[in-house]
Amino acid sequence: MQRPLNSNNKKLSALAAIIGADCEVSEISSIEISGITQSSSAVTTGDLFIALPGQNHHGAQFAADAISRGAVAVLTDAEGAAQIKGIPVLISSNPRRAAGIASAWFYSEPMRDLYSVGVTGTNGKTTVTTLLHQIMTSAGRDSGLIGTVEVRIGSESIASKRTTPESSDLQALSAVMRERHMRNLVMEVSSHAITLERIRGSHFAVVGFTNLSQDHLDFHKDMEDYFQAKAKLFTFEYGDLAVINIDDTYGKRLAAQTELPVLTVSRLDTQANWHFSAITSDYVGASVSIRGSGGILIEGKTQLHGGFNYDNLLMAVAIAVESGIDPIDIAAILPSLTGAAGRLEAVNLGQNFTALVDYAHSPDAVKRVLETAHEISDGKVIAVLGCGGDRDKTKRTLMGQVLHEGADIAIYTSDNPRSEKPEEILVQMVLDIQVTPPNEVIVDRAQAIQSAVNLAQAGDVVIILGKGHEKGQEVAGIVHEFDDRIELAKAIEDKK
């Protein structure tokens, strides 16, 4: 975890008062903390260790390790406190909320010292934030990025472990960005992070909403619960201004109910604050005319393909202008914008067909990406898709059906089966589908990719869906090296 070089020690008693923790005041009156972390392996001398209840174990199990590394106190709940001996303990009935508030307080609310943007939605978060970060950087603003693929602090890149970090890491990263004189922070905000209060204590100048479709119903009980989780971000606690895509049904609903001032974006509705007045697509991308608040007109070319990517571009441009970047500069930057890794990413070894990798792993995302593949194909669309194990099982049959309907040739395979048997996942994917040649079910993902490539002819599009930028495949609890982009390149080299 990155931490700022210069963060002042703070009194543990002051922190306890702020979060309303139950503790022995006499035990903590003289204690100062020099950092906060939720990972025992990241503890350094003087840290407050946060021990949270988890799905499989309680963080208190790692308290002894944290203490051995120099932790001077622990923040946890009553269950965790009962397992910890020999060190002062702050007890909170909601330690996740307390952790967010404590971390923001310790680092002096760094997000408020940056022009911070938080983007949420089922699909598009990574692309919107990447595009916005590219615009800001190209406009001469040193900026930070936190998301699914990576964390960027200026020119430094760090691989991400999750879409939105735990609260202690999030606030520390933001403080590092402030210390290194970043002007902006752009980040993805997942529904998990909102529900689990990782963003508690955070604040954004702008919060953006892309869309909502079925995903994560292993975590959220239903779509309404999923929507309400997202909607929590659109309050004055977390944001000053909302930028919302109203082409999405849930987006239209959110725009009507949020307490924040709203800027609407739409590819289809010219009454929205930000909209397209023209999109002319060709094989290299599109020429676009974007109309914005106050009659702003931004015209230029983009390398991006597909309606969903035009949605992402529109939101990134709207937020960039709102942040103070000159629309004239944005028009000049448009042709250089490339989007995010693993999102319609091309693999080109000189073959006579198009080869793409995309992260789409929800029914709606798969549908949209396949539509785009057809737009750029001069032949067939050959698609490879799997579903992850230990995740929302209700979307597997839907995803299989979308693949069946949207691809000319559909190949069903493994994604990250995790603890499940991949064969059983595939049975659910192809339920009620008669898989007949040249469509196939191939458990081994590398073989599935090779089969797709072998079927490709001039002008076709081969697209590998589901894993995108990921560099591993988790099978039976073990993560094996596996990168769709590399496997696709190998398959092209070995094409029969």
LINJO-V706216 format. One record per residue. N is the residue number from 1. RES is the residue in one letter. OMEGA is omega in whole degrees, 0 to 359 (NA if undefined). BURIAL is 1 if it has 9 or more other C-alpha atoms within 8 Angstrom, else 0. D_FIRST is the distance of its C-alpha to the first C-alpha in Angstrom with 1 decimal. Layout:
# LINJO-V706216
N_RES_OMEGA_BURIAL_D_FIRST, N_RES_OMEGA_BURIAL_D_FIRST
This chain:
# LINJO-V706216
1_M_175_0_0.0, 2_Q_174_0_3.8, 3_R_176_0_6.4, 4_P_180_1_10.1, 5_L_184_0_12.3, 6_N_173_0_14.9, 7_S_185_0_14.6, 8_N_173_0_17.7, 9_N_179_0_18.1, 10_K_183_1_19.8, 11_K_177_1_22.4, 12_L_180_1_21.6, 13_S_178_1_25.2, 14_A_178_0_24.6, 15_L_180_1_21.6, 16_A_180_1_23.9, 17_A_182_0_26.6, 18_I_183_0_24.7, 19_I_179_1_23.6, 20_G_183_0_26.9, 21_A_175_1_25.6, 22_D_181_0_28.3, 23_C_174_1_28.0, 24_E_184_0_30.2, 25_V_181_0_30.2, 26_S_181_0_31.7, 27_E_188_0_28.8, 28_I_188_1_26.1, 29_S_183_1_28.3, 30_S_186_0_27.1, 31_I_171_1_23.4, 32_E_177_1_20.8, 33_I_182_1_17.1, 34_S_180_1_14.5, 35_G_180_1_11.4, 36_I_176_1_10.8, 37_T_177_1_8.9, 38_Q_178_1_10.4, 39_S_182_0_9.3, 40_S_181_1_11.6, 41_S_180_0_10.1, 42_A_183_0_7.1, 43_V_170_1_9.9, 44_T_185_1_11.2, 45_T_179_1_14.8, 46_G_184_1_15.8, 47_D_163_1_13.3, 48_L_178_1_14.7, 49_F_180_1_13.9, 50_I_182_1_14.6, 51_A_185_1_16.8, 52_L_172_1_17.9, 53_P_181_1_20.8, 54_G_182_0_20.2, 55_Q_184_0_22.6, 56_N_180_0_23.0, 57_H_178_0_21.9, 58_H_180_1_20.9, 59_G_179_1_17.7, 60_A_178_1_20.0, 61_Q_183_0_20.7, 62_F_183_1_17.4, 63_A_181_1_18.3, 64_A_177_0_20.1, 65_D_179_1_17.2, 66_A_180_1_15.1, 67_I_180_1_18.2, 68_S_180_0_18.6, 69_R_174_1_15.3, 70_G_177_1_16.3, 71_A_182_1_15.9, 72_V_179_1_18.8, 73_A_181_1_19.3, 74_V_171_1_18.6, 75_L_183_1_18.9, 76_T_175_1_20.6, 77_D_184_1_23.9, 78_A_179_1_27.3, 79_E_179_0_26.9, 80_G_181_1_23.7, 81_A_181_1_25.2, 82_A_182_0_28.2, 83_Q_188_0_26.1, 84_I_180_1_24.4, 85_K_169_0_26.5, 86_G_181_0_26.4, 87_I_178_1_23.8, 88_P_183_1_24.2, 89_V_172_1_23.3, 90_L_184_1_23.1, 91_I_179_1_24.8, 92_S_176_1_24.5, 93_S_176_0_26.6, 94_N_186_0_23.9, 95_P_177_1_20.5, 96_R_177_1_18.6, 97_R_180_1_20.4, 98_A_181_1_19.9, 99_A_179_1_16.1, 100_G_180_1_16.1, 101_I_181_1_18.7, 102_A_182_1_17.2, 103_S_178_1_13.7, 104_A_179_1_15.8, 105_W_183_1_18.1, 106_F_182_1_15.8, 107_Y_175_1_14.4, 108_S_174_0_18.0, 109_E_186_1_17.8, 110_P_182_1_16.2, 111_M_180_1_17.4, 112_R_177_1_20.9, 113_D_176_0_20.6, 114_L_168_1_19.8, 115_Y_189_1_22.2, 116_S_180_1_20.1, 117_V_177_1_21.3, 118_G_183_1_20.5, 119_V_178_1_22.4, 120_T_183_1_23.4, 121_G_180_1_26.0, 122_T_182_1_26.7, 123_N_174_1_26.9, 124_G_183_1_26.1, 125_K_184_1_22.8, 126_T_182_1_21.1, 127_T_179_1_24.2, 128_V_183_1_24.8, 129_T_178_1_21.3, 130_T_178_1_21.4, 131_L_181_1_25.0, 132_L_177_1_24.2, 133_H_178_1_21.4, 134_Q_178_1_23.9, 135_I_182_1_26.6, 136_M_180_1_24.7, 137_T_180_1_23.5, 138_S_179_0_27.1, 139_A_175_1_28.5, 140_G_179_0_26.8, 141_R_173_1_24.0, 142_D_189_1_20.6, 143_S_175_1_18.5, 144_G_180_1_15.1, 145_L_176_1_14.9, 146_I_182_1_12.9, 147_G_186_1_14.7, 148_T_185_1_15.8, 149_V_187_1_15.9, 150_E_166_1_13.0, 151_V_177_1_10.9, 152_R_174_1_12.9, 153_I_189_1_12.7, 154_G_181_0_16.2, 155_S_182_0_17.0, 156_E_179_0_13.5, 157_S_179_0_12.6, 158_I_179_0_9.7, 159_A_181_0_11.0, 160_S_174_1_10.6, 161_K_176_0_10.7, 162_R_184_0_12.8, 163_T_179_1_14.8, 164_T_184_1_13.4, 165_P_171_1_10.1, 166_E_189_1_10.7, 167_S_181_1_11.8, 168_S_178_1_9.4, 169_D_181_1_6.5, 170_L_182_1_9.4, 171_Q_177_1_10.8, 172_A_178_1_8.0, 173_L_179_1_7.8, 174_S_179_1_11.6, 175_A_176_1_11.9, 176_V_180_1_10.5, 177_M_177_1_13.0, 178_R_181_1_15.6, 179_E_180_0_15.2, 180_R_172_0_15.7, 181_H_169_0_18.7, 182_M_177_1_18.0, 183_R_186_1_21.0, 184_N_168_1_19.9, 185_L_177_1_17.2, 186_V_183_1_18.3, 187_M_173_1_16.7, 188_E_178_1_18.0, 189_V_182_1_18.7, 190_S_177_1_19.6, 191_S_176_1_22.3, 192_H_182_0_20.2, 193_A_178_1_17.7, 194_I_182_1_20.8, 195_T_181_0_22.5, 196_L_172_0_19.7, 197_E_175_1_19.1, 198_R_181_1_15.4, 199_I_177_1_16.8, 200_R_184_1_18.9, 201_G_179_1_18.8, 202_S_175_1_18.1, 203_H_185_1_20.9, 204_F_172_1_22.0, 205_A_180_1_24.9, 206_V_170_1_25.7, 207_V_184_1_25.1, 208_G_179_1_26.5, 209_F_183_1_28.1, 210_T_185_1_29.0, 211_N_176_1_30.9, 212_L_175_1_31.0, 213_S_190_1_32.4, 214_Q_174_1_32.3, 215_D_174_0_28.9, 216_H_179_1_26.7, 217_L_166_1_29.9, 218_D_181_0_28.5, 219_F_177_0_26.3, 220_H_187_1_28.6, 221_K_177_0_32.1, 222_D_183_0_33.8, 223_M_178_1_33.6, 224_E_177_0_34.5, 225_D_178_1_31.6, 226_Y_179_1_29.3, 227_F_181_1_30.9, 228_Q_176_0_30.7, 229_A_178_1_26.9, 230_K_185_1_26.5, 231_A_179_1_29.1, 232_K_180_0_27.1, 233_L_188_1_25.0, 234_F_178_1_28.2, 235_T_181_1_29.0, 236_F_175_0_29.0, 237_E_187_0_26.2, 238_Y_186_1_23.8, 239_G_176_1_25.7, 240_D_185_1_28.5, 241_L_178_1_29.9, 242_A_171_1_30.1, 243_V_193_1_30.7, 244_I_175_1_32.1, 245_N_184_1_33.7, 246_I_170_1_37.0, 247_D_178_1_38.2, 248_D_182_1_36.2, 249_T_179_0_38.2, 250_Y_177_1_35.3, 251_G_178_1_34.4, 252_K_178_1_37.9, 253_R_180_0_37.8, 254_L_180_1_34.5, 255_A_181_1_36.0, 256_A_187_0_39.0, 257_Q_184_0_37.2, 258_T_177_1_34.2, 259_E_182_0_34.7, 260_L_167_1_32.9, 261_P_190_0_34.9, 262_V_163_1_34.8, 263_L_181_1_35.0, 264_T_174_1_36.2, 265_V_182_1_35.7, 266_S_172_1_37.9, 267_R_191_1_39.1, 268_L_187_0_42.3, 269_D_182_0_43.3, 270_T_175_1_44.6, 271_Q_179_0_44.7, 272_A_179_1_40.9, 273_N_178_1_39.4, 274_W_182_1_37.8, 275_H_175_1_39.6, 276_F_171_1_40.9, 277_S_176_1_44.5, 278_A_171_0_44.5, 279_I_178_1_42.6, 280_T_185_0_44.4, 281_S_169_1_42.7, 282_D_187_0_43.5, 283_Y_179_0_42.2, 284_V_181_0_39.6, 285_G_181_1_38.2, 286_A_166_1_39.9, 287_S_185_1_41.5, 288_V_170_1_40.5, 289_S_185_1_41.8, 290_I_176_1_39.6, 291_R_182_1_41.1, 292_G_181_1_39.1, 293_S_177_0_39.7, 294_G_178_0_42.7, 295_G_178_0_44.1, 296_I_175_1_41.3, 297_L_177_1_42.0, 298_I_181_1_39.4, 299_E_178_1_40.8, 300_G_178_1_39.4, 301_K_176_1_38.6, 302_T_176_1_35.5, 303_Q_188_1_34.5, 304_L_178_1_33.4, 305_H_168_1_35.5, 306_G_182_1_36.4, 307_G_182_0_36.9, 308_F_178_0_33.5, 309_N_174_1_31.9, 310_Y_174_1_34.4, 311_D_181_1_33.2, 312_N_180_1_29.6, 313_L_181_1_30.9, 314_L_180_1_33.0, 315_M_179_1_30.2, 316_A_180_1_28.0, 317_V_180_1_31.0, 318_A_181_1_32.0, 319_I_179_1_28.6, 320_A_178_1_28.6, 321_V_179_1_32.1, 322_E_180_0_31.2, 323_S_176_0_28.4, 324_G_179_0_31.1, 325_I_184_1_31.1, 326_D_177_0_34.7, 327_P_178_1_36.2, 328_I_178_0_37.9, 329_D_180_1_34.7, 330_I_179_1_33.4, 331_A_180_1_36.6, 332_A_183_0_36.1, 333_I_187_1_32.5, 334_L_185_1_33.4, 335_P_184_1_34.6, 336_S_184_0_31.4, 337_L_187_1_29.1, 338_T_183_0_28.0, 339_G_189_1_26.0, 340_A_177_1_23.0, 341_A_177_0_22.5, 342_G_177_1_24.3, 343_R_187_1_26.4, 344_L_181_1_30.0, 345_E_183_1_28.7, 346_A_171_0_31.7, 347_V_188_1_32.3, 348_N_175_0_35.2, 349_L_180_0_37.0, 350_G_180_0_40.3, 351_Q_184_0_41.4, 352_N_174_0_44.0, 353_F_180_1_42.0, 354_T_179_1_38.7, 355_A_186_1_35.7, 356_L_173_1_32.7, 357_V_179_1_29.5, 358_D_185_1_28.3, 359_Y_185_1_25.7, 360_A_181_1_28.5, 361_H_171_1_28.3, 362_S_182_1_30.3, 363_P_182_1_34.1, 364_D_180_0_34.2, 365_A_179_1_31.6, 366_V_179_1_33.6, 367_K_183_1_36.8, 368_R_182_1_35.7, 369_V_178_1_34.4, 370_L_175_1_37.6, 371_E_178_1_39.6, 372_T_178_1_37.9, 373_A_178_1_38.5, 374_H_180_1_42.2, 375_E_186_0_42.3, 376_I_182_0_41.3, 377_S_171_1_43.2, 378_D_181_0_46.7, 379_G_181_1_47.1, 380_K_169_1_45.5, 381_V_180_1_41.9, 382_I_189_1_40.7, 383_A_177_1_37.6, 384_V_184_1_35.5, 385_L_171_1_33.6, 386_G_175_1_32.2, 387_C_182_1_30.7, 388_G_175_1_27.6, 389_G_178_1_28.2, 390_D_178_1_27.2, 391_R_184_0_27.1, 392_D_182_1_29.8, 393_K_184_0_33.0, 394_T_182_0_35.3, 395_K_186_1_34.2, 396_R_179_1_35.0, 397_T_178_1_38.7, 398_L_180_1_38.2, 399_M_177_1_35.9, 400_G_180_1_38.5, 401_Q_178_1_41.3, 402_V_178_1_39.5, 403_L_180_1_39.1, 404_H_183_1_42.7, 405_E_189_0_44.0, 406_G_181_1_41.8, 407_A_173_1_41.9, 408_D_173_1_45.1, 409_I_183_1_43.8, 410_A_176_1_41.3, 411_I_183_1_39.5, 412_Y_185_1_37.7, 413_T_179_1_35.1, 414_S_171_1_31.9, 415_D_169_1_28.5, 416_N_184_1_25.9, 417_P_180_1_28.4, 418_R_185_1_25.9, 419_S_182_1_28.1, 420_E_175_1_31.1, 421_K_183_0_33.9, 422_P_180_1_33.8, 423_E_180_0_37.6, 424_E_176_0_37.6, 425_I_181_1_35.2, 426_L_176_1_37.5, 427_V_179_0_40.5, 428_Q_180_1_39.0, 429_M_187_1_38.2, 430_V_178_1_41.8, 431_L_180_0_43.6, 432_D_177_0_46.8, 433_I_173_0_46.3, 434_Q_183_0_48.7, 435_V_182_0_46.7, 436_T_182_0_49.4, 437_P_5_0_49.2, 438_P_173_0_47.7, 439_N_185_1_45.1, 440_E_166_1_43.3, 441_V_182_1_41.1, 442_I_185_1_39.1, 443_V_183_1_36.6, 444_D_187_0_34.9, 445_R_179_1_32.7, 446_A_178_0_33.3, 447_Q_178_0_37.0, 448_A_178_1_37.0, 449_I_179_1_35.5, 450_Q_180_1_38.1, 451_S_179_0_40.8, 452_A_180_1_39.9, 453_V_180_1_40.0, 454_N_180_1_43.3, 455_L_188_0_44.8, 456_A_175_1_43.9, 457_Q_183_0_46.7, 458_A_178_0_47.0, 459_G_179_1_45.7, 460_D_170_1_43.7, 461_V_171_1_40.1, 462_V_182_1_38.0, 463_I_181_1_34.8, 464_I_191_1_32.2, 465_L_166_1_30.6, 466_G_186_1_27.8, 467_K_173_1_24.8, 468_G_184_1_24.4, 469_H_187_1_21.3, 470_E_183_1_20.3, 471_K_179_0_20.4, 472_G_175_1_21.2, 473_Q_183_1_23.9, 474_E_180_1_23.5, 475_V_178_1_26.8, 476_A_175_0_27.6, 477_G_180_0_24.0, 478_I_179_0_23.4, 479_V_179_0_21.5, 480_H_177_0_23.7, 481_E_179_0_23.1, 482_F_180_1_24.8, 483_D_182_1_24.7, 484_D_182_1_27.5, 485_R_179_1_27.8, 486_I_180_0_28.3, 487_E_178_1_30.6, 488_L_178_1_32.6, 489_A_177_1_33.0, 490_K_182_0_34.3, 491_A_178_1_36.6, 492_I_179_1_38.1, 493_E_184_0_38.7, 494_D_184_0_40.4, 495_K_181_0_42.3, 496_K_NA_0_45.8
